Amino acid sequence: MPHGVLLDKCLSWAQVASVAEGAPLSVSDGALGRMRAARALVTSIVGQGVRAYGVNTGVGALCDVVVPASKQMQLSRNIVMSHAVGVGPLLEPAPLRAIMAAAINNFAHGHSGVRPAVVEGLTALLNTDCLPEVPAYGSVGYLTHMAHIALVLLGEGRARLHGRPLSGAEAMRSIGFAPLVLEAKEGLSLVNGTPCATGLAAIALGRTSRLLDWADLIAAMTFENLHGQIAVFDADALGLRVSEGVKQVGGRLRAILRGSAILHRSAGRRTQDPLSLRAVPQVHGAVRDLHVRTAQVVDDELASVTDNPILMGTPDHPRAVSGAQAVGAALGLAADSLGIAVAELAAMAERRVDRLVNPLLSNLPAFLAADDGAHSGFMIAQYTATSLVADNRRLAAPASLDGGVTSGLQEDHLSHATPGALKLLKIIDNAETVLAIELLAASQAYELQRDADGRAAQTDAAYRRIRAVIPHYRDDRPLGADIETVREMLARPPESGI
């Protein structure tokens, strides 16, 4: 299990990703103190009758309807109940944990006004692996996912304790908590902000980081199999492009392919390789650069208050500033951009797969089959890669530009940050499978080379790692199972140390 994470000022995307992978989360005394101070502002607002959105008014198009003090607790509960309208398959544990961590992070800024008891309940659910059941779809921005999480705090809804289903009331008993009775503003704060898109984006960043490391290694294996011209990765030449990502990928490729007898023998045979081989630094490097920029957007979001209204001032002079802090436009744009980048990464990998299996291009047996005619080898695996690349092309259409008007024209511009992050994760799923296919094909191609020249040490280590779990393919089993096995390997960093 990853080391525990302490939330004091704010979390980073990497810490959210660590919590998603199972690290326990604790909240500092300083953060709890900020929450208590913000709660005092809510108490003062209620006592003084200061009009504040979602505290003593309705929400959405009902923002001008005043809610008396006698009904403000009911308002909080009703907001959770009415907003829990998610549909579709349930979120997996990792994204759900990330969303919960991001929500706790938002409250810890001390401008939301929820009691520490709310955060303590969320943290206990997280750390005991008692996770609410949350449908994946139904949000145009940020509301439905957190509403389903909040249901369990109220003893409603459903949860899973170490995967075992139970009611919300049973879930709260299992963590030693009585169901919470929400007070003024807490219902709105629990469904508000950008924790859903932020948590999902943090997971996407972690997965993309690992995928990029694998993509460099796998591309190097294909490059070696196809006898590429390694001079194209010259450091001085690549240095003429201003890009830290290009520099990094070029250095990695040179290190991975160092000592390759195959490439030494093929040097100078061709003037220029096809773009899917020679442009690996430029394409992979561009994705790395965008990953860095996206990481900054997510870190900025975690460092920001994304509630509405935000609480400021003092108990004597409390302020509830109602604006648009919860609009996740930056997250939506970043998720769309990273999705396009990962889709391009997968598209280039599919082109390399085609070059490996196509006998007109590879100088290898047709479709990497054990023998011609009766064996199809990797012919249809390339079809699968092509299908997934096409799916990514459809998914890469920007969610940020999707329309929609909600809440009686009050919510008349939507960022679609959460749908953008969800489809980004699907693009990453597809990209992992495409790269798994390329890795299997490259391993098979090594065994079909017509000469005995040696592989580079690092590509040889990767090849041997594959062959330790998956034997040479002879049309003797469904290849889909092999692809899935390798895809699961891609969820962990490469073990070659590169």
C-alpha positions in Angstrom: 0.0 0.0 0.0 1.3 3.5 -0.7 2.4 5.7 2.2 -0.2 7.7 4.0 -1.0 11.2 2.8 -1.4 14.2 5.2 -3.7 17.0 4.0 -2.6 20.3 5.5 -2.7 23.3 3.0 -3.8 21.4 -0.1 -3.0 18.2 -1.9 -1.1 17.8 -5.2 -2.4 15.7 -8.1 0.2 13.1 -7.3 -1.1 12.8 -3.7 -4.7 12.5 -4.9 -3.5 9.7 -7.3 -1.7 8.0 -4.4 -4.9 8.1 -2.3 -6.7 6.6 -5.3 -4.3 3.7 -5.3 -5.0 3.0 -1.6 -2.9 5.4 0.5 -4.8 6.4 3.7 -5.6 10.1 4.0 -5.4 12.2 7.2 -6.3 15.8 7.8 -4.1 18.1 9.9 -5.2 20.1 12.9 -4.6 23.3 11.0 -7.0 22.2 8.2 -9.6 21.2 10.8 -9.2 24.6 12.5 -9.9 26.4 9.2 -13.1 24.3 8.8 -14.2 25.3 12.3 -13.6 29.0 11.5 -15.6 28.7 8.3 -18.4 27.0 10.2 -18.6 29.8 12.6 -19.2 32.1 9.6 -22.2 30.0 8.6 -23.6 30.1 12.1 -23.3 33.9 12.1 -24.9 34.2 8.7 -27.9 32.1 9.9 -28.1 34.0 13.1 -27.9 37.5 11.5 -30.2 36.5 8.6 -27.7 37.5 6.0 -28.9 36.3 2.6 -26.6 33.6 1.4 -27.1 31.3 -1.6 -27.9 27.7 -0.5 -27.8 28.6 3.2 -31.1 30.5 3.5 -32.1 30.5 -0.2 -33.0 27.8 -2.7 -30.5 26.7 -5.3 -30.3 27.1 -9.1 -33.2 29.0 -10.5 -34.7 29.0 -6.9 -31.8 31.2 -5.7 -34.2 34.1 -4.8 -36.5 32.0 -2.8 -35.8 32.6 0.9 -35.7 29.6 3.2 -36.5 30.2 6.8 -34.2 29.0 9.6 -36.6 26.3 10.5 -36.2 24.6 7.1 -32.5 25.1 6.4 -31.4 21.7 7.7 -34.2 20.2 5.6 -32.8 22.1 2.6 -29.4 20.6 3.1 -30.8 17.1 3.2 -33.1 17.7 0.2 -30.3 19.0 -1.9 -28.4 15.7 -1.5 -31.5 13.6 -2.1 -32.6 15.5 -5.2 -29.2 15.7 -6.7 -28.5 12.0 -6.5 -29.6 11.2 -10.0 -26.5 9.5 -11.4 -27.1 6.6 -13.9 -25.1 3.9 -15.6 -22.3 1.6 -14.3 -20.7 2.3 -10.9 -17.4 4.0 -10.7 -14.5 1.8 -9.9 -12.8 2.2 -6.4 -9.8 4.2 -7.7 -11.6 7.1 -9.3 -14.1 7.1 -6.4 -11.3 7.4 -3.9 -9.8 10.2 -5.9 -13.0 12.2 -6.0 -13.5 11.8 -2.2 -9.9 13.0 -1.6 -10.4 16.0 -3.8 -13.6 16.9 -2.0 -12.0 16.7 1.4 -9.2 18.9 0.0 -11.7 21.5 -1.1 -13.3 21.7 2.4 -9.9 21.9 4.0 -9.3 25.4 2.5 -11.7 26.7 5.1 -14.1 28.6 2.9 -17.0 26.1 2.6 -18.4 26.0 6.1 -19.0 22.2 6.6 -18.3 20.9 10.1 -15.2 18.8 10.7 -17.6 15.9 11.4 -18.5 15.8 7.7 -14.9 15.5 6.7 -14.2 13.0 9.4 -17.0 10.9 8.1 -15.7 11.1 4.5 -12.2 10.3 5.7 -13.3 7.3 7.7 -15.2 5.9 4.7 -12.1 6.4 2.5 -9.6 4.9 5.0 -11.8 1.8 5.8 -12.4 1.1 2.1 -16.1 1.5 2.7 -16.9 3.3 -0.6 -20.2 4.7 -1.7 -21.8 3.3 -4.8 -21.7 6.1 -7.4 -23.0 5.8 -10.9 -20.6 7.1 -13.5 -22.9 9.3 -15.6 -25.4 12.1 -15.2 -23.3 15.2 -14.4 -22.8 18.1 -16.7 -20.5 19.6 -14.2 -20.0 18.4 -10.7 -23.2 17.6 -8.8 -24.4 14.0 -9.1 -21.3 12.1 -8.1 -20.8 13.9 -4.8 -24.5 13.6 -4.1 -24.3 9.8 -4.2 -21.3 10.0 -1.9 -23.1 12.3 0.5 -26.1 9.9 0.7 -24.0 7.4 2.6 -23.0 10.0 5.2 -26.8 10.4 5.8 -27.2 6.7 6.2 -28.9 6.5 2.8 -27.8 5.0 -0.5 -25.5 2.1 -0.9 -21.8 1.4 -0.3 -19.3 -1.5 -0.5 -17.1 -2.5 2.3 -14.0 -4.2 0.8 -16.3 -4.9 -2.2 -19.2 -6.3 -0.1 -22.5 -4.4 -0.8 -24.4 -2.9 2.2 -26.8 -0.1 2.9 -25.7 3.4 3.7 -26.9 2.9 7.3 -24.8 -0.3 7.6 -21.8 1.5 6.1 -21.9 4.2 8.7 -22.2 1.7 11.5 -19.3 -0.2 10.1 -17.0 2.9 10.4 -18.3 3.7 13.9 -20.4 6.7 12.9 -24.0 7.5 13.4 -25.7 8.9 10.2 -25.1 12.6 9.9 -27.8 15.2 10.2 -26.7 18.0 7.8 -26.9 21.5 9.0 -27.2 24.8 7.0 -25.1 24.9 3.8 -23.6 21.5 4.2 -25.9 19.8 1.6 -24.9 22.4 -1.0 -21.2 22.2 -0.2 -21.2 18.4 -0.4 -22.5 18.4 -4.0 -20.6 21.6 -5.1 -17.2 22.3 -6.4 -15.0 20.5 -8.8 -13.7 17.4 -6.9 -15.2 15.0 -9.3 -13.4 16.3 -12.4 -10.3 17.1 -10.3 -10.1 13.6 -8.9 -10.6 11.9 -12.2 -8.0 14.2 -13.8 -5.5 13.2 -11.2 -6.0 9.6 -11.9 -5.6 10.3 -15.7 -2.4 12.1 -15.0 -0.9 9.1 -13.1 -2.0 6.6 -15.7 -0.7 8.8 -18.6 2.7 9.2 -16.9 3.1 5.4 -16.7 1.8 5.0 -20.2 4.3 7.5 -21.6 7.2 5.5 -20.1 5.9 2.3 -21.6 5.2 4.0 -24.9 8.9 5.1 -25.3 10.1 1.5 -24.5 7.6 -0.2 -26.8 8.3 2.3 -29.7 12.0 1.6 -29.2 11.3 -2.2 -29.6 9.4 -1.7 -32.8 12.1 0.7 -34.1 14.7 -1.9 -33.4 12.7 -4.7 -35.1 12.2 -2.5 -38.2 15.9 -1.6 -38.3 15.4 2.1 -37.9 18.1 4.8 -38.4 19.1 5.7 -34.9 20.9 8.8 -36.0 17.5 10.5 -36.1 17.6 10.6 -32.2 20.8 12.6 -32.2 20.8 14.9 -29.1 22.1 18.0 -30.9 19.5 17.7 -33.7 16.6 17.2 -31.3 17.9 20.1 -29.2 17.1 22.5 -31.9 13.4 22.1 -31.1 12.4 24.0 -27.9 10.7 21.2 -26.0 11.6 19.6 -22.7 9.5 16.6 -23.7 11.3 16.1 -27.0 14.6 16.3 -25.2 13.5 13.8 -22.6 12.1 11.2 -25.1 15.2 11.5 -27.3 17.4 10.8 -24.3 15.3 7.9 -23.2 15.3 6.3 -26.7 19.1 6.6 -26.9 19.4 5.0 -23.5 17.0 2.2 -24.3 18.6 1.4 -27.7 22.2 1.8 -26.6 24.3 -1.2 -27.7 21.8 -2.5 -30.2 23.7 -4.7 -32.7 20.6 -4.8 -34.8 20.7 -1.0 -35.3 24.4 -0.9 -35.6 24.2 -3.2 -38.6 21.3 -1.3 -40.2 22.9 2.2 -39.8 23.0 4.0 -43.2 20.8 1.6 -45.1 18.0 4.1 -45.6 18.0 7.9 -45.9 14.9 8.3 -43.8 12.4 6.2 -41.8 8.7 6.6 -41.9 7.2 9.2 -39.6 5.8 6.6 -37.1 9.4 5.7 -36.4 11.4 8.8 -36.8 8.9 11.2 -35.2 8.6 9.4 -31.9 10.5 12.1 -29.9 8.4 14.8 -31.4 5.0 13.1 -30.8 5.7 11.5 -27.5 7.6 14.6 -26.4 4.6 16.8 -27.2 2.3 14.6 -25.1 4.8 14.8 -22.2 4.9 18.6 -22.5 1.1 18.7 -22.4 1.1 16.3 -19.4 3.2 18.8 -17.5 0.8 21.6 -18.3 -2.2 19.6 -17.4 -0.6 18.6 -14.1 -0.2 22.3 -13.3 -3.9 23.0 -14.1 -4.9 20.2 -11.7 -2.6 21.3 -9.0 -3.9 24.9 -9.4 -7.5 23.5 -9.0 -6.5 21.7 -5.8 -5.0 24.8 -4.5 -8.2 26.8 -5.3 -11.5 27.1 -3.5 -14.2 25.7 -5.8 -17.3 26.0 -3.6 -20.2 28.4 -4.1 -20.8 30.5 -2.2 -17.4 31.0 -0.6 -17.3 32.2 3.0 -15.2 35.1 4.0 -15.0 37.8 6.7 -15.4 37.5 10.4 -18.2 36.2 12.6 -19.2 39.8 13.3 -19.1 40.7 9.6 -19.6 37.4 7.6 -19.6 37.4 3.8 -21.0 34.7 1.5 -19.8 35.5 -2.0 -21.9 33.8 -4.6 -20.1 33.5 -7.9 -18.8 30.8 -10.2 -15.9 29.3 -8.3 -17.3 25.8 -9.0 -17.1 26.1 -12.8 -14.4 23.8 -13.9 -13.6 25.4 -17.3 -9.8 25.0 -16.9 -10.2 21.3 -16.0 -12.5 20.7 -18.9 -10.2 22.3 -21.4 -7.2 20.5 -19.9 -8.9 17.1 -20.0 -10.0 17.6 -23.6 -6.4 18.5 -24.6 -4.8 15.6 -22.8 -7.4 13.3 -24.4 -6.5 14.4 -27.8 -2.8 14.0 -27.0 -3.2 10.4 -25.7 -5.3 9.6 -28.7 -2.5 10.7 -31.0 0.0 8.6 -29.0 -2.2 5.5 -29.6 -2.8 6.4 -33.3 1.0 6.4 -33.9 1.4 3.1 -32.1 -1.2 1.5 -34.3 0.7 2.7 -37.4 3.8 1.0 -36.0 1.8 -2.2 -35.4 0.8 -2.2 -39.0 4.4 -1.8 -40.1 5.3 -4.8 -38.0 2.6 -7.1 -39.3 2.5 -5.9 -43.0 4.9 -8.1 -45.0 5.2 -5.4 -47.6 6.9 -3.2 -45.0 8.4 -5.3 -42.3 10.6 -7.8 -44.1 9.2 -10.3 -41.7 6.8 -13.2 -42.1 3.3 -12.0 -43.0 1.3 -10.9 -39.9 4.1 -12.3 -37.7 2.5 -15.8 -38.1 4.3 -19.0 -37.2 3.8 -20.1 -40.9 1.9 -18.8 -43.9 -1.6 -19.8 -44.9 -3.1 -21.8 -42.0 -2.0 -19.2 -39.4 -3.3 -15.6 -39.2 -0.9 -14.5 -36.4 -1.4 -10.8 -35.5 -3.6 -9.9 -38.5 -6.7 -9.3 -36.5 -4.9 -7.8 -33.5 -4.1 -4.9 -35.8 -7.8 -4.7 -36.6 -8.5 -4.3 -32.9 -5.9 -1.6 -32.6 -7.4 0.2 -35.6 -10.9 0.0 -34.0 -9.7 1.4 -30.7 -7.9 4.3 -32.5 -11.1 5.1 -34.3 -13.0 5.0 -31.0 -10.5 7.4 -29.5 -11.0 9.7 -32.5 -14.7 9.9 -31.6 -14.0 10.3 -27.9 -11.5 13.1 -28.5 -14.2 15.5 -29.7 -14.1 18.3 -27.0 -16.6 18.0 -24.2 -15.9 21.6 -23.3 -17.9 22.8 -26.3 -20.9 20.7 -25.6 -24.1 22.7 -25.1 -26.9 22.4 -22.7 -29.0 24.7 -20.5 -30.2 23.7 -17.1 -32.1 25.0 -14.0 -34.6 27.2 -15.8 -32.0 29.2 -17.7 -30.0 30.0 -14.5 -27.3 27.5 -15.4 -26.9 28.5 -19.1 -23.3 27.7 -19.7 -21.8 24.3 -18.8 -18.1 23.4 -18.6 -18.7 19.6 -18.9 -15.4 19.1 -17.0 -16.5 15.8 -15.5 -17.7 14.2 -18.8 -14.4 15.4 -20.2 -12.4 13.7 -17.5 -14.5 10.5 -17.9 -13.9 10.2 -21.6 -10.2 11.0 -21.1 -10.0 7.9 -18.9 -11.7 5.9 -21.6 -9.2 7.2 -24.2 -6.4 6.0 -21.8 -8.0 2.6 -21.6 -8.0 2.3 -25.4 -4.4 3.6 -25.6 -3.2 1.0 -23.1 -4.7 -1.8 -25.2 -3.2 -0.5 -28.4 0.2 -0.3 -26.8 -0.2 -3.8 -25.3 -0.8 -5.0 -28.9 2.3 -3.3 -30.1 4.3 -4.8 -27.3 3.1 -8.3 -28.1 3.8 -7.8 -31.8 7.3 -6.4 -31.2 8.1 -9.4 -28.9 6.9 -11.8 -31.6 8.8 -9.9 -34.3 12.1 -10.4 -32.4 11.8 -14.1 -32.8 11.2 -13.9 -36.5 14.2 -11.8 -37.4 16.3 -13.3 -40.2 19.6 -12.5 -38.6 21.1 -13.2 -35.2 22.2 -9.7 -34.3 21.6 -8.8 -30.7 19.0 -6.6 -29.1 19.9 -3.7 -26.9 20.1 -4.6 -23.2 16.9 -2.8 -22.2 14.8 -4.0 -25.1 16.1 -7.5 -24.5 15.0 -7.2 -20.8 11.5 -6.0 -21.8 11.2 -8.9 -24.3 12.3 -11.4 -21.7 9.8 -10.0 -19.2 7.0 -10.6 -21.7 8.1 -14.1 -22.5 8.2 -14.9 -18.8 4.4 -14.7 -18.8 3.3 -15.1 -22.4 4.8 -17.6 -24.9 5.4 -17.2 -28.6 2.0 -17.0 -30.4 1.1 -19.8 -32.9 -2.6 -19.4 -33.3 -2.9 -21.9 -30.5 -5.0 -19.8 -28.1 -7.2 -16.6 -28.2 -4.9 -13.7 -28.6 -7.3 -11.4 -26.8 -6.4 -13.0 -23.4 -2.7 -12.2 -24.0 -3.5 -8.6 -24.9 -5.4 -8.2 -21.6 -2.6 -9.7 -19.6 -0.1 -7.3 -21.1 -2.5 -4.4 -20.6 -2.6 -5.2 -16.9 1.2 -5.0 -16.9 1.0 -1.5 -18.4 -0.8 -0.3 -15.2 2.6 -0.6 -13.4 5.8 1.3 -14.3 8.3 -0.5 -16.6 10.7 -2.6 -14.5 13.7 -1.8 -16.7 14.6 1.3 -14.7 14.4 3.6 -17.8 
